[in-house]
Amino acid sequence: MNSNVAIGTQPEGRATGAAAWYAGDFKHDHSWLHRLNDGDVAEIEAALQTALATGKPVTELTRTDFPLPFVAAKLATVVGEVERGRGFALLRGIQLSDYSRHEAQALFWGIGRHIGVPVTQNPQGALLHEIEDLGNDYDGNNVRGHSTNAQLRPHVDPCDIVGLFCIRPAATGGLSTISSALTIYNEILENNPNYLAPLCRGFRIDYAGKGPTEAPHLISPQRIPVFSECDGFLTCYYNAKQIERGAEKSGKLLCALAQAAVLEVEALALREDIRFDMGFQTGDIQLLNNYTILHARTSYKDDPAAKRLLLRQWLNVPNSRPLLSVVADRLGTGPRGGVNPYAMKRD
């Protein structure tokens, strides 16, 4: 693939490498699952106690406050796989049975400090967000899917890596569904190459309450490409709901070709031989590369006495892949910026 291409230019050739995978590749390959041993868990527990002893609020804890002299090297290896390899990983083995919610938050936050820099996730400035069903309507204006129990369509988040920490799984459902954006690109290139023009040209997306102001109908002023190339790296930025709502709010509905192209990305992401499903267990930490992986979720039902609860961090990683300026500024809050915490600025 060429470097320094213009916005809207279609990448040349197929995407290759470990990030271009099919679900069948992992039928017998479980190298994405990293099981923490007793020594790792003991070191994390000791780091947690050190962090708690500082008395600091959770989101003020630093990497130094959560020392991981040996586990940090393992985390660096895992992050390398997420950033430059297959694009996803799962850490398993953390025991939560004796932890309070505050302690679980501190533990996940401390591990996150060894992965990257946190990005704000909502107008309230949250850096550590709780994912649970609040009874909201997924189809409502500016309703974010994580606050519902609905099936979530394939999408990416506006950060380098998204980390999810499972405190409690759902009673039924709630599977994490991931797919390779590079494989999806290759499938379109081979079977429906006419779709690449609108996808690479991009769309004005609905900010869905995550933009630079709290205006309810705000959309991006520039088109953001679904597929783009920068310095030889193919990147995907996709959220069908935001694309469709952006068209509605702009008053310029998608043409038939563009609509078909957007829906084809979604259909491919959910195709049986492409998507890879994983269920969460208590204590699991999932890490996903938001430029090479689309993630979705099946609908779920809760046990009213023990509702599904995940903690989420949006993380930017040093020396992550280069991005076109419009992709880096996807929320209108600056290069690789998070949600503008405008709610915190009110008098």
GIHU-V883439 format. One record per residue. N is the residue number from 1. RES is the residue in one letter. PSI is psi as a letter, one per 30 degrees, with the letter a starting at -180 (999 if undefined). Layout:
BEGIN
n:N res:RES psi:PSI
n:N res:RES psi:PSI
END
This chain:
BEGIN
n:1 res:M psi:k
n:2 res:N psi:l
n:3 res:S psi:l
n:4 res:N psi:h
n:5 res:V psi:l
n:6 res:A psi:l
n:7 res:I psi:k
n:8 res:G psi:f
n:9 res:T psi:k
n:10 res:Q psi:k
n:11 res:P psi:l
n:12 res:E psi:k
n:13 res:G psi:l
n:14 res:R psi:l
n:15 res:A psi:k
n:16 res:T psi:l
n:17 res:G psi:l
n:18 res:A psi:f
n:19 res:A psi:f
n:20 res:A psi:i
n:21 res:W psi:l
n:22 res:Y psi:l
n:23 res:A psi:e
n:24 res:G psi:f
n:25 res:D psi:f
n:26 res:F psi:g
n:27 res:K psi:e
n:28 res:H psi:g
n:29 res:D psi:j
n:30 res:H psi:g
n:31 res:S psi:f
n:32 res:W psi:f
n:33 res:L psi:j
n:34 res:H psi:j
n:35 res:R psi:k
n:36 res:L psi:k
n:37 res:N psi:l
n:38 res:D psi:e
n:39 res:G psi:e
n:40 res:D psi:e
n:41 res:V psi:e
n:42 res:A psi:e
n:43 res:E psi:e
n:44 res:I psi:e
n:45 res:E psi:e
n:46 res:A psi:e
n:47 res:A psi:e
n:48 res:L psi:e
n:49 res:Q psi:e
n:50 res:T psi:e
n:51 res:A psi:e
n:52 res:L psi:e
n:53 res:A psi:f
n:54 res:T psi:f
n:55 res:G psi:g
n:56 res:K psi:l
n:57 res:P psi:l
n:58 res:V psi:e
n:59 res:T psi:g
n:60 res:E psi:f
n:61 res:L psi:k
n:62 res:T psi:l
n:63 res:R psi:e
n:64 res:T psi:e
n:65 res:D psi:f
n:66 res:F psi:i
n:67 res:P psi:k
n:68 res:L psi:i
n:69 res:P psi:e
n:70 res:F psi:e
n:71 res:V psi:f
n:72 res:A psi:e
n:73 res:A psi:e
n:74 res:K psi:e
n:75 res:L psi:e
n:76 res:A psi:e
n:77 res:T psi:e
n:78 res:V psi:e
n:79 res:V psi:e
n:80 res:G psi:e
n:81 res:E psi:e
n:82 res:V psi:e
n:83 res:E psi:e
n:84 res:R psi:f
n:85 res:G psi:b
n:86 res:R psi:f
n:87 res:G psi:f
n:88 res:F psi:l
n:89 res:A psi:l
n:90 res:L psi:k
n:91 res:L psi:k
n:92 res:R psi:k
n:93 res:G psi:f
n:94 res:I psi:k
n:95 res:Q psi:k
n:96 res:L psi:f
n:97 res:S psi:e
n:98 res:D psi:g
n:99 res:Y psi:k
n:100 res:S psi:l
n:101 res:R psi:e
n:102 res:H psi:e
n:103 res:E psi:e
n:104 res:A psi:e
n:105 res:Q psi:e
n:106 res:A psi:e
n:107 res:L psi:e
n:108 res:F psi:e
n:109 res:W psi:e
n:110 res:G psi:e
n:111 res:I psi:e
n:112 res:G psi:e
n:113 res:R psi:f
n:114 res:H psi:g
n:115 res:I psi:e
n:116 res:G psi:a
n:117 res:V psi:k
n:118 res:P psi:k
n:119 res:V psi:k
n:120 res:T psi:k
n:121 res:Q psi:f
n:122 res:N psi:l
n:123 res:P psi:f
n:124 res:Q psi:f
n:125 res:G psi:g
n:126 res:A psi:k
n:127 res:L psi:f
n:128 res:L psi:j
n:129 res:H psi:k
n:130 res:E psi:k
n:131 res:I psi:j
n:132 res:E psi:l
n:133 res:D psi:j
n:134 res:L psi:g
n:135 res:G psi:g
n:136 res:N psi:l
n:137 res:D psi:j
n:138 res:Y psi:f
n:139 res:D psi:f
n:140 res:G psi:l
n:141 res:N psi:k
n:142 res:N psi:g
n:143 res:V psi:k
n:144 res:R psi:k
n:145 res:G psi:f
n:146 res:H psi:f
n:147 res:S psi:g
n:148 res:T psi:l
n:149 res:N psi:g
n:150 res:A psi:l
n:151 res:Q psi:k
n:152 res:L psi:k
n:153 res:R psi:l
n:154 res:P psi:k
n:155 res:H psi:l
n:156 res:V psi:l
n:157 res:D psi:l
n:158 res:P psi:i
n:159 res:C psi:l
n:160 res:D psi:e
n:161 res:I psi:k
n:162 res:V psi:k
n:163 res:G psi:k
n:164 res:L psi:k
n:165 res:F psi:j
n:166 res:C psi:j
n:167 res:I psi:e
n:168 res:R psi:k
n:169 res:P psi:l
n:170 res:A psi:l
n:171 res:A psi:e
n:172 res:T psi:k
n:173 res:G psi:a
n:174 res:G psi:g
n:175 res:L psi:k
n:176 res:S psi:k
n:177 res:T psi:k
n:178 res:I psi:l
n:179 res:S psi:l
n:180 res:S psi:j
n:181 res:A psi:f
n:182 res:L psi:e
n:183 res:T psi:e
n:184 res:I psi:e
n:185 res:Y psi:e
n:186 res:N psi:e
n:187 res:E psi:e
n:188 res:I psi:e
n:189 res:L psi:e
n:190 res:E psi:e
n:191 res:N psi:f
n:192 res:N psi:i
n:193 res:P psi:f
n:194 res:N psi:f
n:195 res:Y psi:f
n:196 res:L psi:e
n:197 res:A psi:e
n:198 res:P psi:e
n:199 res:L psi:e
n:200 res:C psi:f
n:201 res:R psi:e
n:202 res:G psi:a
n:203 res:F psi:l
n:204 res:R psi:j
n:205 res:I psi:l
n:206 res:D psi:k
n:207 res:Y psi:f
n:208 res:A psi:h
n:209 res:G psi:g
n:210 res:K psi:g
n:211 res:G psi:a
n:212 res:P psi:f
n:213 res:T psi:l
n:214 res:E psi:g
n:215 res:A psi:k
n:216 res:P psi:f
n:217 res:H psi:g
n:218 res:L psi:k
n:219 res:I psi:l
n:220 res:S psi:k
n:221 res:P psi:f
n:222 res:Q psi:l
n:223 res:R psi:k
n:224 res:I psi:j
n:225 res:P psi:k
n:226 res:V psi:e
n:227 res:F psi:k
n:228 res:S psi:l
n:229 res:E psi:k
n:230 res:C psi:k
n:231 res:D psi:h
n:232 res:G psi:g
n:233 res:F psi:k
n:234 res:L psi:k
n:235 res:T psi:k
n:236 res:C psi:k
n:237 res:Y psi:j
n:238 res:Y psi:k
n:239 res:N psi:j
n:240 res:A psi:e
n:241 res:K psi:e
n:242 res:Q psi:e
n:243 res:I psi:e
n:244 res:E psi:e
n:245 res:R psi:e
n:246 res:G psi:e
n:247 res:A psi:e
n:248 res:E psi:e
n:249 res:K psi:f
n:250 res:S psi:f
n:251 res:G psi:g
n:252 res:K psi:j
n:253 res:L psi:l
n:254 res:L psi:k
n:255 res:C psi:l
n:256 res:A psi:e
n:257 res:L psi:e
n:258 res:A psi:e
n:259 res:Q psi:e
n:260 res:A psi:e
n:261 res:A psi:e
n:262 res:V psi:e
n:263 res:L psi:f
n:264 res:E psi:e
n:265 res:V psi:e
n:266 res:E psi:e
n:267 res:A psi:e
n:268 res:L psi:e
n:269 res:A psi:f
n:270 res:L psi:f
n:271 res:R psi:k
n:272 res:E psi:e
n:273 res:D psi:f
n:274 res:I psi:e
n:275 res:R psi:k
n:276 res:F psi:j
n:277 res:D psi:k
n:278 res:M psi:k
n:279 res:G psi:k
n:280 res:F psi:k
n:281 res:Q psi:l
n:282 res:T psi:k
n:283 res:G psi:f
n:284 res:D psi:k
n:285 res:I psi:j
n:286 res:Q psi:k
n:287 res:L psi:k
n:288 res:L psi:k
n:289 res:N psi:j
n:290 res:N psi:f
n:291 res:Y psi:f
n:292 res:T psi:f
n:293 res:I psi:k
n:294 res:L psi:k
n:295 res:H psi:k
n:296 res:A psi:a
n:297 res:R psi:k
n:298 res:T psi:l
n:299 res:S psi:l
n:300 res:Y psi:l
n:301 res:K psi:k
n:302 res:D psi:l
n:303 res:D psi:j
n:304 res:P psi:f
n:305 res:A psi:f
n:306 res:A psi:i
n:307 res:K psi:k
n:308 res:R psi:k
n:309 res:L psi:k
n:310 res:L psi:l
n:311 res:L psi:k
n:312 res:R psi:k
n:313 res:Q psi:k
n:314 res:W psi:k
n:315 res:L psi:k
n:316 res:N psi:k
n:317 res:V psi:k
n:318 res:P psi:k
n:319 res:N psi:h
n:320 res:S psi:l
n:321 res:R psi:k
n:322 res:P psi:k
n:323 res:L psi:k
n:324 res:L psi:l
n:325 res:S psi:e
n:326 res:V psi:f
n:327 res:V psi:e
n:328 res:A psi:e
n:329 res:D psi:h
n:330 res:R psi:f
n:331 res:L psi:g
n:332 res:G psi:g
n:333 res:T psi:g
n:334 res:G psi:l
n:335 res:P psi:k
n:336 res:R psi:g
n:337 res:G psi:l
n:338 res:G psi:a
n:339 res:V psi:k
n:340 res:N psi:j
n:341 res:P psi:i
n:342 res:Y psi:f
n:343 res:A psi:f
n:344 res:M psi:f
n:345 res:K psi:f
n:346 res:R psi:l
n:347 res:D psi:999
END
